[in-house]
Amino acid sequence: MRIVLLEGSPNRQGSSNMLAGCFKEGAEEAGHTVEIIDAAHANIHPCTGCIHCGYEGPCVQKDDMEQFRGQILQADMLVFVTPLYYYGMSAQLKTLIDRFCALTAAFRAGT
């Protein structure tokens, strides 16, 4: 199984990323392939809501999401890793998830 870990913690040495590392280690020992996307330190711009992507992509913004798009769409499983800030995910991970707008049609098609 191809697994993509989406890390949203700005603290590279924090407990969220430590748990992600343990998950990755266990998944790889079980024979899975694991890739990590460090959303907290990537160059990802917020979605502007322009709908230019038509919910199918590509997004008009040129940033790291262009590379992450393929990784996300090829994954069999997405694992979200985030600290909780005021009972919600980190802003960095939320920014990446908001950009899923351009992936909607691909998610529905199972691509």
MMTF fields as JSON, N, C-alpha, C and O atoms, coordinates in Angstrom:
{
  "mmtfVersion": "1.0.0",
  "mmtfProducer": "UNKNOWN",
  "numBonds": 443,
  "numAtoms": 444,
  "numGroups": 111,
  "numChains": 1,
  "numModels": 1,
  "chainsPerModel": [1],
  "groupsPerChain": [111],
  "chainIdList": ["A"],
  "bondAtomList": [4, 2, 8, 6, 12, 10, 16, 14, 20, 18, 24, 22, 28, 26, 32, 30, 36, 34, 40, 38, 44, 42, 48, 46, 52, 50, 56, 54, 60, 58, 64, 62, 68, 66, 72, 70, 76, 74, 80, 78, 84, 82, 88, 86, 92, 90, 96, 94, 100, 98, 104, 102, 108, 106, 112, 110, 116, 114, 120, 118, 124, 122, 128, 126, 132, 130, 136, 134, 140, 138, 144, 142, 148, 146, 152, 150, 156, 154, 160, 158, 164, 162, 168, 166, 172, 170, 176, 174, 180, 178, 184, 182, 188, 186, 192, 190, 196, 194, 200, 198, 204, 202, 208, 206, 212, 210, 216, 214, 220, 218, 224, 222, 228, 226, 232, 230, 236, 234, 240, 238, 244, 242, 248, 246, 252, 250, 256, 254, 260, 258, 264, 262, 268, 266, 272, 270, 276, 274, 280, 278, 284, 282, 288, 286, 292, 290, 296, 294, 300, 298, 304, 302, 308, 306, 312, 310, 316, 314, 320, 318, 324, 322, 328, 326, 332, 330, 336, 334, 340, 338, 344, 342, 348, 346, 352, 350, 356, 354, 360, 358, 364, 362, 368, 366, 372, 370, 376, 374, 380, 378, 384, 382, 388, 386, 392, 390, 396, 394, 400, 398, 404, 402, 408, 406, 412, 410, 416, 414, 420, 418, 424, 422, 428, 426, 432, 430, 436, 434, 440, 438],
  "bondOrderList": [1, 1, 1, 1, 1, 1, 1, 1, 1, 1, 1, 1, 1, 1, 1, 1, 1, 1, 1, 1, 1, 1, 1, 1, 1, 1, 1, 1, 1, 1, 1, 1, 1, 1, 1, 1, 1, 1, 1, 1, 1, 1, 1, 1, 1, 1, 1, 1, 1, 1, 1, 1, 1, 1, 1, 1, 1, 1, 1, 1, 1, 1, 1, 1, 1, 1, 1, 1, 1, 1, 1, 1, 1, 1, 1, 1, 1, 1, 1, 1, 1, 1, 1, 1, 1, 1, 1, 1, 1, 1, 1, 1, 1, 1, 1, 1, 1, 1, 1, 1, 1, 1, 1, 1, 1, 1, 1, 1, 1, 1],
  "groupList": [{"groupName": "MET", "atomNameList": ["N", "CA", "C", "O"], "elementList": ["N", "C", "C", "O"], "formalChargeList": [0, 0, 0, 0], "bondAtomList": [1, 0, 2, 1, 3, 2], "bondOrderList": [1, 1, 2], "singleLetterCode": "M", "chemCompType": "L-PEPTIDE LINKING"}, {"groupName": "ARG", "atomNameList": ["N", "CA", "C", "O"], "elementList": ["N", "C", "C", "O"], "formalChargeList": [0, 0, 0, 0], "bondAtomList": [1, 0, 2, 1, 3, 2], "bondOrderList": [1, 1, 2], "singleLetterCode": "R", "chemCompType": "L-PEPTIDE LINKING"}, {"groupName": "ILE", "atomNameList": ["N", "CA", "C", "O"], "elementList": ["N", "C", "C", "O"], "formalChargeList": [0, 0, 0, 0], "bondAtomList": [1, 0, 2, 1, 3, 2], "bondOrderList": [1, 1, 2], "singleLetterCode": "I", "chemCompType": "L-PEPTIDE LINKING"}, {"groupName": "VAL", "atomNameList": ["N", "CA", "C", "O"], "elementList": ["N", "C", "C", "O"], "formalChargeList": [0, 0, 0, 0], "bondAtomList": [1, 0, 2, 1, 3, 2], "bondOrderList": [1, 1, 2], "singleLetterCode": "V", "chemCompType": "L-PEPTIDE LINKING"}, {"groupName": "LEU", "atomNameList": ["N", "CA", "C", "O"], "elementList": ["N", "C", "C", "O"], "formalChargeList": [0, 0, 0, 0], "bondAtomList": [1, 0, 2, 1, 3, 2], "bondOrderList": [1, 1, 2], "singleLetterCode": "L", "chemCompType": "L-PEPTIDE LINKING"}, {"groupName": "GLU", "atomNameList": ["N", "CA", "C", "O"], "elementList": ["N", "C", "C", "O"], "formalChargeList": [0, 0, 0, 0], "bondAtomList": [1, 0, 2, 1, 3, 2], "bondOrderList": [1, 1, 2], "singleLetterCode": "E", "chemCompType": "L-PEPTIDE LINKING"}, {"groupName": "GLY", "atomNameList": ["N", "CA", "C", "O"], "elementList": ["N", "C", "C", "O"], "formalChargeList": [0, 0, 0, 0], "bondAtomList": [1, 0, 2, 1, 3, 2], "bondOrderList": [1, 1, 2], "singleLetterCode": "G", "chemCompType": "PEPTIDE LINKING"}, {"groupName": "SER", "atomNameList": ["N", "CA", "C", "O"], "elementList": ["N", "C", "C", "O"], "formalChargeList": [0, 0, 0, 0], "bondAtomList": [1, 0, 2, 1, 3, 2], "bondOrderList": [1, 1, 2], "singleLetterCode": "S", "chemCompType": "L-PEPTIDE LINKING"}, {"groupName": "PRO", "atomNameList": ["N", "CA", "C", "O"], "elementList": ["N", "C", "C", "O"], "formalChargeList": [0, 0, 0, 0], "bondAtomList": [1, 0, 2, 1, 3, 2], "bondOrderList": [1, 1, 2], "singleLetterCode": "P", "chemCompType": "L-PEPTIDE LINKING"}, {"groupName": "ASN", "atomNameList": ["N", "CA", "C", "O"], "elementList": ["N", "C", "C", "O"], "formalChargeList": [0, 0, 0, 0], "bondAtomList": [1, 0, 2, 1, 3, 2], "bondOrderList": [1, 1, 2], "singleLetterCode": "N", "chemCompType": "L-PEPTIDE LINKING"}, {"groupName": "GLN", "atomNameList": ["N", "CA", "C", "O"], "elementList": ["N", "C", "C", "O"], "formalChargeList": [0, 0, 0, 0], "bondAtomList": [1, 0, 2, 1, 3, 2], "bondOrderList": [1, 1, 2], "singleLetterCode": "Q", "chemCompType": "L-PEPTIDE LINKING"}, {"groupName": "ALA", "atomNameList": ["N", "CA", "C", "O"], "elementList": ["N", "C", "C", "O"], "formalChargeList": [0, 0, 0, 0], "bondAtomList": [1, 0, 2, 1, 3, 2], "bondOrderList": [1, 1, 2], "singleLetterCode": "A", "chemCompType": "L-PEPTIDE LINKING"}, {"groupName": "CYS", "atomNameList": ["N", "CA", "C", "O"], "elementList": ["N", "C", "C", "O"], "formalChargeList": [0, 0, 0, 0], "bondAtomList": [1, 0, 2, 1, 3, 2], "bondOrderList": [1, 1, 2], "singleLetterCode": "C", "chemCompType": "L-PEPTIDE LINKING"}, {"groupName": "PHE", "atomNameList": ["N", "CA", "C", "O"], "elementList": ["N", "C", "C", "O"], "formalChargeList": [0, 0, 0, 0], "bondAtomList": [1, 0, 2, 1, 3, 2], "bondOrderList": [1, 1, 2], "singleLetterCode": "F", "chemCompType": "L-PEPTIDE LINKING"}, {"groupName": "LYS", "atomNameList": ["N", "CA", "C", "O"], "elementList": ["N", "C", "C", "O"], "formalChargeList": [0, 0, 0, 0], "bondAtomList": [1, 0, 2, 1, 3, 2], "bondOrderList": [1, 1, 2], "singleLetterCode": "K", "chemCompType": "L-PEPTIDE LINKING"}, {"groupName": "HIS", "atomNameList": ["N", "CA", "C", "O"], "elementList": ["N", "C", "C", "O"], "formalChargeList": [0, 0, 0, 0], "bondAtomList": [1, 0, 2, 1, 3, 2], "bondOrderList": [1, 1, 2], "singleLetterCode": "H", "chemCompType": "L-PEPTIDE LINKING"}, {"groupName": "THR", "atomNameList": ["N", "CA", "C", "O"], "elementList": ["N", "C", "C", "O"], "formalChargeList": [0, 0, 0, 0], "bondAtomList": [1, 0, 2, 1, 3, 2], "bondOrderList": [1, 1, 2], "singleLetterCode": "T", "chemCompType": "L-PEPTIDE LINKING"}, {"groupName": "ASP", "atomNameList": ["N", "CA", "C", "O"], "elementList": ["N", "C", "C", "O"], "formalChargeList": [0, 0, 0, 0], "bondAtomList": [1, 0, 2, 1, 3, 2], "bondOrderList": [1, 1, 2], "singleLetterCode": "D", "chemCompType": "L-PEPTIDE LINKING"}, {"groupName": "TYR", "atomNameList": ["N", "CA", "C", "O"], "elementList": ["N", "C", "C", "O"], "formalChargeList": [0, 0, 0, 0], "bondAtomList": [1, 0, 2, 1, 3, 2], "bondOrderList": [1, 1, 2], "singleLetterCode": "Y", "chemCompType": "L-PEPTIDE LINKING"}],
  "groupTypeList": [0, 1, 2, 3, 4, 4, 5, 6, 7, 8, 9, 1, 10, 6, 7, 7, 9, 0, 4, 11, 6, 12, 13, 14, 5, 6, 11, 5, 5, 11, 6, 15, 16, 3, 5, 2, 2, 17, 11, 11, 15, 11, 9, 2, 15, 8, 12, 16, 6, 12, 2, 15, 12, 6, 18, 5, 6, 8, 12, 3, 10, 14, 17, 17, 0, 5, 10, 13, 1, 6, 10, 2, 4, 10, 11, 17, 0, 4, 3, 13, 3, 16, 8, 4, 18, 18, 18, 6, 0, 7, 11, 10, 4, 14, 16, 4, 2, 17, 1, 13, 12, 11, 4, 16, 11, 11, 13, 1, 11, 6, 16],
  "groupIdList": [1, 2, 3, 4, 5, 6, 7, 8, 9, 10, 11, 12, 13, 14, 15, 16, 17, 18, 19, 20, 21, 22, 23, 24, 25, 26, 27, 28, 29, 30, 31, 32, 33, 34, 35, 36, 37, 38, 39, 40, 41, 42, 43, 44, 45, 46, 47, 48, 49, 50, 51, 52, 53, 54, 55, 56, 57, 58, 59, 60, 61, 62, 63, 64, 65, 66, 67, 68, 69, 70, 71, 72, 73, 74, 75, 76, 77, 78, 79, 80, 81, 82, 83, 84, 85, 86, 87, 88, 89, 90, 91, 92, 93, 94, 95, 96, 97, 98, 99, 100, 101, 102, 103, 104, 105, 106, 107, 108, 109, 110, 111],
  "secStructList": [7, 3, 3, 3, 3, 3, 3, 7, 7, 1, 7, 6, 6, 1, 2, 2, 2, 2, 2, 2, 2, 2, 2, 2, 2, 2, 2, 2, 2, 6, 6, 7, 3, 3, 3, 3, 3, 3, 4, 4, 4, 1, 7, 7, 7, 7, 7, 7, 7, 7, 7, 6, 6, 6, 6, 6, 1, 7, 7, 1, 7, 7, 1, 6, 2, 2, 2, 2, 2, 2, 2, 2, 2, 2, 7, 1, 3, 3, 3, 3, 3, 7, 7, 7, 5, 6, 6, 5, 7, 7, 2, 2, 2, 2, 2, 2, 2, 2, 4, 4, 4, 4, 4, 2, 2, 2, 2, 2, 2, 6, 7],
  "xCoordList": [0.844, 0.0, 0.891, 1.909, 0.499, 1.23, 0.56, -0.602, 1.297, 0.767, 1.483, 2.705, 0.725, 1.298, 0.924, -0.254, 1.95, 1.768, 1.802, 2.769, 0.786, 0.729, 1.012, 0.138, 2.229, 2.629, 2.306, 2.662, 1.627, 1.237, 1.837, 1.42, 2.799, 3.382, 4.562, 5.494, 4.535, 5.698, 6.889, 8.007, 6.665, 7.727, 8.27, 7.683, 9.379, 9.947, 10.309, 10.332, 10.59, 10.98, 9.828, 10.049, 8.616, 7.481, 6.881, 7.286, 5.917, 5.313, 4.53, 4.472, 3.931, 3.178, 4.099, 3.788, 5.227, 6.16, 6.859, 7.233, 7.037, 7.592, 6.625, 7.053, 5.353, 4.357, 4.29, 4.123, 4.419, 4.439, 5.609, 5.465, 6.765, 7.936, 7.72, 8.136, 7.07, 6.771, 5.775, 5.916, 4.773, 3.801, 4.514, 4.299, 5.369, 6.109, 6.951, 6.954, 7.652, 8.501, 7.674, 8.048, 6.572, 5.715, 5.102, 5.024, 4.667, 4.061, 5.085, 4.771, 6.305, 7.348, 7.741, 8.007, 7.778, 8.063, 6.99, 7.258, 5.77, 4.659, 4.633, 3.754, 5.604, 5.711, 5.09, 4.999, 4.665, 4.052, 5.101, 6.165, 4.791, 5.627, 5.052, 3.849, 5.919, 5.454, 6.239, 7.469, 5.506, 6.104, 5.594, 4.457, 6.424, 6.023, 5.987, 6.926, 4.894, 4.77, 4.77, 3.875, 5.76, 5.891, 5.156, 5.759, 3.868, 3.025, 3.437, 3.3, 3.938, 4.28, 5.478, 5.626, 6.324, 7.525, 7.592, 8.613, 6.518, 6.469, 6.008, 5.467, 6.233, 5.769, 4.364, 4.201, 3.366, 1.97, 1.185, 1.116, 0.595, -0.209, -1.655, -2.123, -2.36, -3.77, -4.624, -4.331, -5.675, -6.644, -7.307, -7.682, -7.448, -8.083, -9.569, -10.276, -10.046, -11.459, -11.826, -12.997, -10.857, -11.126, -11.871, -12.482, -11.832, -12.46, -11.938, -12.585, -10.793, -10.207, -9.925, -9.969, -9.635, -9.34, -10.569, -10.442, -11.747, -12.973, -13.142, -13.857, -12.484, -12.484, -11.797, -11.925, -11.074, -10.373, -8.884, -8.114, -8.473, -7.072, -6.692, -7.516, -5.57, -4.585, -4.942, -5.707, -4.386, -4.564, -3.716, -2.651, -4.187, -3.432, -2.2, -1.281, -2.174, -1.026, 0.132, -0.061, 1.289, 2.485, 3.32, 4.072, 3.168, 3.897, 4.113, 3.981, 4.434, 4.745, 3.561, 3.763, 2.34, 1.189, 1.234, 0.631, 1.933, 2.073, 2.748, 2.333, 3.773, 4.47, 3.61, 3.507, 2.994, 2.222, 0.968, 0.486, 0.436, -0.79, -0.656, -1.519, 0.431, 0.649, 0.81, 0.256, 1.569, 1.762, 0.429, 0.149, -0.373, -1.664, -2.605, -3.257, -2.676, -3.61, -3.186, -4.035, -1.904, -1.436, -1.483, -1.266, -1.766, -1.766, -2.997, -4.094, -2.779, -3.888, -4.46, -5.62, -3.631, -4.05, -3.364, -2.17, -4.136, -3.578, -3.659, -4.692, -2.571, -2.537, -2.263, -1.25, -3.165, -3.035, -2.379, -2.858, -1.289, -0.54, -0.531, -0.019, -1.098, -1.168, -1.273, -1.9, -0.656, -0.952, -2.348, -2.845, -2.957, -4.255, -4.044, -3.493, -4.481, -4.416, -5.843, -6.562, -6.256, -7.62, -8.626, -9.593, -8.387, -9.273, -9.376, -10.343, -8.412, -8.416, -7.015, -6.041, -6.918, -5.624, -4.819, -5.346, -3.54, -2.658, -3.063, -3.614, -2.783, -3.091, -2.34, -2.841, -1.137, -0.318, -0.964, -0.982, -1.493, -2.159, -3.481, -3.849, -4.202, -5.479, -5.271, -6.105, -4.173, -3.869, -3.713, -4.235, -2.998, -2.821, -4.172, -4.48, -4.965, -6.26, -7.195, -7.932, -7.173, -8.007, -7.667, -8.53, -6.433, -6.021, -6.495, -6.331, -7.083, -7.681, -8.815, -9.261, -9.279, -10.352, -10.05, -10.939, -8.809, -8.418, -8.301, -8.036, -8.496, -8.369, -9.721, -9.785, -10.781, -12.099, -12.525, -12.937, -12.438, -12.873, -12.014, -12.524, -10.713, -9.821, -10.132, -10.073, -10.466, -10.846, -12.102, -12.179, -13.088, -14.356, -14.144, -14.788, -13.243, -12.994, -12.114, -11.97, -11.532, -10.662, -9.316, -8.679, -8.875, -7.597, -6.48, -5.325],
  "yCoordList": [-1.171, 0.0, 1.238, 1.287, 2.217, 3.487, 4.477, 4.836, 4.912, 5.801, 7.14, 7.191, 8.216, 9.554, 10.175, 10.288, 10.575, 11.265, 12.76, 13.265, 13.463, 14.914, 15.518, 15.546, 15.999, 16.563, 18.051, 18.805, 18.459, 19.858, 20.575, 21.691, 19.975, 20.613, 21.492, 21.031, 22.75, 23.609, 23.239, 23.689, 22.43, 21.989, 20.649, 19.599, 20.696, 19.475, 18.422, 17.23, 18.848, 17.922, 17.652, 17.081, 18.048, 17.911, 16.517, 15.642, 16.329, 15.006, 14.548, 13.348, 15.465, 15.058, 14.403, 13.339, 15.042, 14.476, 13.234, 12.351, 13.158, 11.955, 10.783, 9.692, 11.005, 9.957, 9.585, 8.414, 10.574, 10.292, 9.388, 8.467, 9.651, 8.812, 7.375, 6.433, 7.213, 5.86, 5.151, 3.96, 5.886, 5.306, 4.862, 3.753, 5.742, 5.43, 4.175, 3.293, 4.102, 2.946, 1.66, 0.658, 1.689, 0.503, 0.116, -1.066, 1.113, 0.832, 0.235, -0.687, 0.758, 0.22, -1.195, -2.043, -1.447, -2.813, -3.793, -4.977, -3.282, -4.123, -4.254, -4.915, -3.623, -3.769, -2.66, -2.781, -1.588, -0.478, 0.558, 0.645, 1.328, 2.445, 3.709, 3.956, 4.507, 5.713, 6.921, 6.908, 7.963, 9.244, 10.287, 10.204, 11.265, 12.337, 13.651, 14.001, 14.372, 15.737, 16.648, 16.566, 17.503, 18.424, 19.714, 20.677, 19.723, 20.878, 22.124, 23.236, 21.951, 23.096, 23.884, 25.067, 23.234, 23.906, 23.981, 24.378, 23.603, 23.653, 25.037, 25.824, 25.299, 26.549, 26.309, 25.943, 26.516, 26.295, 27.565, 28.038, 28.108, 29.317, 28.945, 27.884, 29.794, 29.511, 29.517, 30.233, 28.714, 28.722, 30.09, 30.636, 30.639, 31.949, 31.834, 32.842, 30.615, 30.427, 30.894, 31.157, 31.004, 31.516, 30.506, 30.884, 29.243, 28.125, 27.992, 27.35, 28.58, 28.429, 26.96, 26.532, 26.194, 24.772, 23.993, 22.884, 24.556, 23.842, 22.581, 21.664, 22.529, 21.365, 20.16, 19.046, 20.364, 19.277, 19.539, 18.622, 20.754, 21.123, 21.414, 21.164, 21.896, 22.287, 23.625, 24.411, 23.867, 25.128, 26.192, 25.888, 27.419, 28.498, 28.904, 29.516, 28.569, 28.924, 27.962, 26.755, 28.508, 27.708, 27.629, 28.546, 26.518, 26.308, 24.815, 24.058, 24.381, 22.971, 22.028, 20.82, 22.542, 21.668, 20.991, 19.932, 21.579, 20.928, 19.57, 18.599, 19.49, 18.222, 17.319, 16.119, 17.889, 17.102, 16.507, 15.468, 17.155, 16.673, 15.217, 14.394, 14.903, 13.535, 12.558, 11.459, 12.954, 12.083, 11.78, 10.634, 12.796, 12.637, 11.764, 10.871, 12.014, 11.265, 9.81, 8.952, 9.52, 8.143, 7.342, 6.13, 8.011, 7.335, 6.443, 6.77, 5.312, 4.454, 4.918, 4.652, 5.616, 6.103, 7.434, 7.596, 8.389, 9.639, 9.622, 9.268, 10.003, 10.083, 11.54, 12.108, 12.134, 13.528, 13.594, 12.976, 14.339, 14.475, 15.951, 16.783, 16.272, 17.672, 17.808, 16.985, 18.852, 19.182, 19.82, 20.287, 19.837, 20.499, 21.889, 22.045, 22.874, 24.259, 24.755, 24.845, 25.075, 25.524, 24.544, 24.94, 23.265, 22.159, 21.943, 21.344, 22.413, 22.204, 21.925, 22.026, 21.577, 21.287, 22.56, 23.668, 22.384, 23.53, 24.265, 23.672, 25.54, 26.352, 25.847, 25.923, 25.332, 24.855, 23.649, 23.57, 22.711, 21.554, 21.964, 21.451, 22.881, 23.351, 24.023, 23.882, 24.748, 25.39, 24.347, 24.519, 23.263, 22.188, 21.541, 21.314, 21.245, 20.593, 21.491, 21.0, 22.789, 23.702, 23.647, 23.888, 23.335, 23.236, 21.949, 21.78, 21.029, 19.823, 20.186, 19.343, 21.419, 21.874, 21.486, 21.041, 21.654, 21.354, 19.843, 19.427, 19.038, 17.586, 16.877, 15.651, 17.63, 17.045, 16.037, 14.929, 16.394, 15.466, 14.208, 13.109, 14.361, 13.202, 12.293, 11.071, 12.861, 12.039, 11.251, 10.062, 11.897, 11.208, 10.083, 9.038, 10.295, 9.294, 8.161, 7.129, 8.354, 7.318, 7.255, 6.203, 8.38, 8.427, 8.708, 8.784],
  "zCoordList": [0.0, 0.0, 0.0, 0.692, -0.774, -0.834, 0.116, -0.069, 1.128, 2.157, 2.077, 1.939, 2.164, 2.21, 3.555, 3.896, 4.313, 5.589, 5.332, 4.762, 5.733, 5.594, 6.962, 7.829, 7.151, 8.438, 8.482, 7.576, 9.547, 9.667, 10.852, 11.165, 11.522, 12.704, 12.334, 11.675, 12.75, 12.509, 13.39, 13.136, 14.414, 15.315, 14.824, 15.084, 14.123, 13.53, 14.575, 14.269, 15.796, 16.858, 17.83, 18.899, 17.48, 18.378, 18.388, 17.622, 19.262, 19.439, 18.21, 17.939, 17.465, 16.27, 15.248, 14.713, 14.982, 14.009, 14.546, 13.775, 15.867, 16.462, 16.235, 15.86, 16.458, 16.221, 14.738, 14.395, 13.872, 12.434, 12.077, 11.273, 12.672, 12.419, 12.878, 12.204, 14.026, 14.524, 13.605, 13.33, 13.134, 12.199, 10.928, 10.439, 10.396, 9.164, 9.342, 8.484, 10.442, 10.716, 10.761, 10.152, 11.468, 11.569, 10.236, 9.903, 9.47, 8.164, 7.202, 6.449, 7.227, 6.354, 6.77, 5.919, 8.073, 8.54, 8.083, 7.883, 7.92, 7.46, 5.937, 5.385, 5.254, 3.809, 2.981, 1.76, 3.618, 2.883, 2.492, 3.106, 1.477, 1.053, 1.68, 1.605, 2.298, 2.991, 2.498, 2.461, 2.12, 1.742, 2.718, 3.182, 3.03, 3.935, 3.18, 2.465, 3.347, 2.837, 4.06, 4.901, 4.154, 5.279, 4.937, 4.462, 5.181, 4.845, 5.605, 5.095, 6.811, 7.646, 7.127, 7.432, 6.348, 5.865, 4.34, 3.777, 3.684, 2.218, 1.758, 2.534, 0.506, -0.101, -0.655, -1.819, 0.182, -0.209, 0.067, 1.201, -0.988, -0.851, -0.531, -0.946, 0.192, 0.488, -0.78, -1.737, -0.769, -1.869, -1.908, -0.87, -3.101, -3.242, -3.557, -3.592, -3.785, -4.103, -5.494, -5.764, -6.38, -7.733, -8.598, -9.598, -8.234, -8.948, -10.379, -11.206, -10.684, -12.016, -12.318, -13.472, -11.266, -11.434, -11.883, -12.403, -11.688, -12.032, -11.215, -11.619, -10.061, -9.173, -9.798, -9.291, -10.885, -11.559, -11.664, -11.952, -11.44, -11.551, -12.983, -13.862, -13.278, -12.284, -11.646, -12.205, -10.489, -9.784, -10.488, -11.025, -10.482, -11.129, -10.331, -10.876, -9.053, -8.231, -8.511, -8.656, -8.581, -8.858, -7.581, -7.249, -6.884, -5.636, -5.453, -6.414, -4.267, -4.028, -4.223, -4.345, -4.257, -4.47, -5.834, -6.014, -6.793, -8.096, -7.942, -8.576, -7.115, -6.858, -5.976, -6.23, -4.946, -3.998, -4.619, -4.169, -5.646, -6.303, -6.721, -6.416, -7.421, -7.878, -6.732, -6.765, -5.717, -4.559, -3.877, -3.525, -3.699, -3.012, -3.835, -3.293, -5.127, -5.967, -6.157, -6.399, -6.051, -6.21, -4.915, -4.924, -3.806, -2.507, -2.338, -2.79, -1.674, -1.269, 0.061, 0.378, 0.838, 2.151, 2.437, 2.184, 2.971, 3.462, 4.978, 5.546, 5.632, 7.093, 7.445, 7.036, 8.2, 8.603, 9.98, 10.931, 10.082, 11.33, 11.701, 10.952, 12.856, 13.254, 14.756, 15.423, 15.284, 16.671, 16.707, 15.681, 17.852, 17.99, 18.572, 19.662, 17.842, 18.29, 18.422, 17.427, 19.626, 19.883, 19.298, 18.648, 19.536, 19.165, 17.655, 17.184, 16.908, 15.468, 14.955, 15.701, 13.693, 13.073, 12.905, 13.003, 12.652, 12.435, 11.156, 10.229, 11.128, 9.946, 8.721, 7.599, 8.944, 7.827, 7.146, 5.918, 7.933, 7.337, 6.712, 5.655, 7.349, 6.805, 5.453, 4.559, 5.295, 4.016, 2.922, 1.82, 3.217, 2.234, 1.917, 0.746, 2.914, 2.696, 1.885, 1.03, 2.143, 1.359, -0.128, -0.972, -0.445, -1.842, -2.498, -3.707, -1.719, -2.297, -3.253, -4.032, -3.201, -4.094, -5.544, -6.27, -5.954, -7.332, -7.591, -8.719, -6.566, -6.703, -6.618, -6.717, -6.439, -6.17, -7.223, -6.879, -8.492, -9.552, -9.565, -9.786, -9.33, -9.314, -8.139, -8.28, -6.969, -5.82, -6.132, -5.822, -6.741, -7.063, -8.062, -7.972, -9.013, -10.047, -9.525, -10.18, -8.356, -7.797, -8.485, -8.514, -9.044, -9.752, -8.814, -9.234]
}
